[in-house]
Amino acid sequence: AYRESLSLATVPLVDEWAKRELVIGVRDLEALPLIARQMVDHLVGAETREREAAAT
């Protein structure tokens, strides 16, 4: 909604140089505050979903 209200366009970067490997590093996942653990779970889940979608 925000993007549309400003008339902005989304341009996917599909070139090889635009691909990135992102890493999340923590000493002790259980020691993180709940909100941080939820964020890590969300990001890891998104990566898993992307890999599964690419495999089909």
KOLSETI-821780 format. One record per residue (C-alpha): residue in three letters; residue number from 1; z, x, y. Coordinates in steps of 0.2 Angstrom, whole numbers. Each point is the difference from the previous one (the first is absolute). Layout:
BEGIN
   type   seq       Z       X       Y
    ALA   NUM       Z       X       Y
...
This chain:
BEGIN
   type   seq       Z       X       Y
    ALA     1       0       0       0
    TYR     2       4      14      12
    ARG     3     -16       9      -3
    GLU     4     -10     -16       3
    SER     5       9      -4      16
    LEU     6      -6      17       7
    SER     7     -17      -1      -7
    LEU     8       2      15     -10
    ALA     9     -10       5     -16
    THR    10       5       8     -16
    VAL    11     -11      14      -5
    PRO    12       4       7     -18
    LEU    13      -2      18      -2
    VAL    14      -9       3     -16
    ASP    15      -6      18       2
    GLU    16       7      14     -12
    TRP    17       9       8      15
    ALA    18       9     -16       4
    LYS    19       9      -1     -18
    ARG    20      18       6       0
    GLU    21      13       2     -13
    LEU    22      17      -6       7
    VAL    23      16       6      -8
    ILE    24      17      -8       2
    GLY    25      14      12      -4
    VAL    26      19      -4      -1
    ARG    27      15       9      -7
    ASP    28       8     -15      -8
    LEU    29      -9     -17       1
    GLU    30      16      -9      -4
    ALA    31       9       8      15
    LEU    32     -13      -7      12
    PRO    33       5     -15      10
    LEU    34      -7     -17      -7
    ILE    35     -13      -2      13
    ALA    36      -7      18      -4
    ARG    37       0      -3     -19
    GLN    38      -9     -16       3
    MET    39     -13       9      11
    VAL    40      -3      13     -14
    ASP    41      -2     -14     -13
    HIS    42     -12      -8      11
    LEU    43     -11      15       3
    VAL    44       1       5     -18
    GLY    45      -5     -17      -5
    ALA    46     -15       0      12
    GLU    47      -6      16      -7
    THR    48       1      -7     -18
    ARG    49      -9     -16       5
    GLU    50     -14      11       9
    ARG    51      -2      11     -16
    GLU    52      -1     -16     -11
    ALA    53     -13      -8      11
    ALA    54     -11      16       0
    ALA    55       1       1     -19
    THR    56      -8     -18      -2
